[in-house]
Amino acid sequence: MAVAHQPEQRGPYLDGVELTRMRRRHLRRVLAIEARVYPRPWSPSLFLSELAQRHSRSYLVARYDGEVVGYAGMMFMAGEAHVTNIAVDPDFHGRKVGTRLLYAIITEAVARASGIISLEVRVTNHKAQEMYEKFGFSVTGTRKGYYIETNEDAFVMEVRDALSNDYRRTLQTIRNELEEAARG
Ligand SMILES: CC(C)(COP(=O)(O)OP(=O)(O)OC[C@H]1O[C@@H](n2cnc3c(N)ncnc32)[C@H](O)[C@@H]1OP(=O)(O)O)[C@@H](O)C(=O)NCCC(=O)NCCS
């Protein structure tokens, strides 16, 4: 099931993507993407409960041509942040939408003084792991059978120096690469 119009342009970078706060009105499309990319998609009530926790959560959507094509969420704790979800409509994979979403939520985490940023990822999800590694995440642990529907293990990946100058440079490099990609 296609959930968005195919972009007319071709190329590595999808122009015209806007990032905004996730709202309830975005959920229809968010849930459609969720159903396409995960064997056990989040329920509407889980998204609603996340959105209701305004102070400790941040959810963004990426919109192209007015339609949601991706989203990402972060949970904030004292001095730490955790990526709760990130997904892009498969019709738009590989065009830097995920990178832009991750860059935006990580920048927010750093602005909120989160020194440690963590996430879980399927051990077989090499594509996502590669993206996280570009953002300086490395594997710090394994959670056995974390994904109960498939009994698959999760890697815990973390950035532990998110407030350092080194990490600021990592983010700056990603920003430069995005700007370069946008210029074509
Ligand atoms: C992971 C995901 C969000 C990436 O979104 P995306 O918009 O396709 O990602 P980008 O185009 O920004 O690519 C980011 C990096 O991911 C990696 N990547 C993307 N597509 C890839 C592919 N086909 N093969 C290998 N690596 C790939 C690359 O490292 C890429 O960086 P590069 O463009 O500099 O090569 C997307 O694949 C997705 O929605 N997957 C399903 C949901 C999911 O697995 N979420 C993560 C749960 S932990």
The ligand as a MOL file (V3000), in Angstrom:
LIG
                    3D

  0  0  0     0  0            999 V3000
M  V30 BEGIN CTAB
M  V30 COUNTS 48 50 0 0 0
M  V30 BEGIN ATOM
M  V30 1 C 16.3050 3.4650 9.2780 0
M  V30 2 C 15.5200 4.4870 8.4450 0
M  V30 3 C 14.7270 5.3950 9.3740 0
M  V30 4 C 16.5120 5.3250 7.6310 0
M  V30 5 O 15.7720 6.3220 6.9390 0
M  V30 6 P 16.2310 6.8450 5.4960 0
M  V30 7 O 15.5120 8.0950 5.1890 0
M  V30 8 O 16.1300 5.7490 4.5050 0
M  V30 9 O 17.7890 7.1490 5.8080 0
M  V30 10 P 18.7910 8.0970 5.0350 0
M  V30 11 O 18.4700 8.1970 3.5760 0
M  V30 12 O 18.9150 9.3620 5.7850 0
M  V30 13 O 20.1450 7.2510 5.1860 0
M  V30 14 C 20.8580 7.3140 6.3980 0
M  V30 15 C 21.9320 6.2450 6.4090 0
M  V30 16 O 21.3250 4.9770 6.5920 0
M  V30 17 C 22.1040 4.0190 5.8930 0
M  V30 18 N 21.2900 3.4660 4.8120 0
M  V30 19 C 20.2010 3.9870 4.2170 0
M  V30 20 N 19.7330 3.1530 3.2620 0
M  V30 21 C 20.5720 2.0950 3.2770 0
M  V30 22 C 20.6290 0.8780 2.5370 0
M  V30 23 N 19.7300 0.5770 1.5850 0
M  V30 24 N 21.6060 0.0090 2.8650 0
M  V30 25 C 22.5080 0.2710 3.8120 0
M  V30 26 N 22.4990 1.4340 4.5450 0
M  V30 27 C 21.5480 2.3000 4.2690 0
M  V30 28 C 23.2770 4.7320 5.2970 0
M  V30 29 O 24.3180 4.7600 6.2430 0
M  V30 30 C 22.7290 6.1240 5.1370 0
M  V30 31 O 23.7190 7.1160 5.0980 0
M  V30 32 P 24.2450 7.6460 3.6470 0
M  V30 33 O 23.0740 8.2470 2.9680 0
M  V30 34 O 25.2790 8.6730 4.0300 0
M  V30 35 O 24.7900 6.4660 2.9410 0
M  V30 36 C 14.5710 3.7630 7.4300 0
M  V30 37 O 15.3320 2.7920 6.7330 0
M  V30 38 C 13.3720 3.1000 8.0740 0
M  V30 39 O 12.3260 3.7180 8.2490 0
M  V30 40 N 13.4940 1.7960 8.3910 0
M  V30 41 C 12.3690 1.0640 8.9710 0
M  V30 42 C 12.1370 1.4680 10.4160 0
M  V30 43 C 13.3860 1.2550 11.2420 0
M  V30 44 O 14.1120 0.2890 11.0720 0
M  V30 45 N 13.6220 2.1970 12.1540 0
M  V30 46 C 14.7450 2.1220 13.0790 0
M  V30 47 C 14.3370 1.3410 14.2690 0
M  V30 48 S 15.6400 1.2320 15.4500 0
M  V30 END ATOM
M  V30 BEGIN BOND
M  V30 1 1 1 2
M  V30 2 1 2 3
M  V30 3 1 2 4
M  V30 4 1 2 36
M  V30 5 1 4 5
M  V30 6 1 5 6
M  V30 7 2 6 7
M  V30 8 1 6 8
M  V30 9 1 6 9
M  V30 10 1 9 10
M  V30 11 2 10 11
M  V30 12 1 10 12
M  V30 13 1 10 13
M  V30 14 1 13 14
M  V30 15 1 14 15
M  V30 16 1 15 16
M  V30 17 1 15 30
M  V30 18 1 16 17
M  V30 19 1 17 18
M  V30 20 1 17 28
M  V30 21 1 18 19
M  V30 22 1 18 27
M  V30 23 2 19 20
M  V30 24 1 20 21
M  V30 25 1 21 22
M  V30 26 2 21 27
M  V30 27 1 22 23
M  V30 28 2 22 24
M  V30 29 1 24 25
M  V30 30 2 25 26
M  V30 31 1 26 27
M  V30 32 1 28 29
M  V30 33 1 28 30
M  V30 34 1 30 31
M  V30 35 1 31 32
M  V30 36 2 32 33
M  V30 37 1 32 34
M  V30 38 1 32 35
M  V30 39 1 36 37
M  V30 40 1 36 38
M  V30 41 2 38 39
M  V30 42 1 38 40
M  V30 43 1 40 41
M  V30 44 1 41 42
M  V30 45 1 42 43
M  V30 46 2 43 44
M  V30 47 1 43 45
M  V30 48 1 45 46
M  V30 49 1 46 47
M  V30 50 1 47 48
M  V30 END BOND
M  V30 END CTAB
M  END
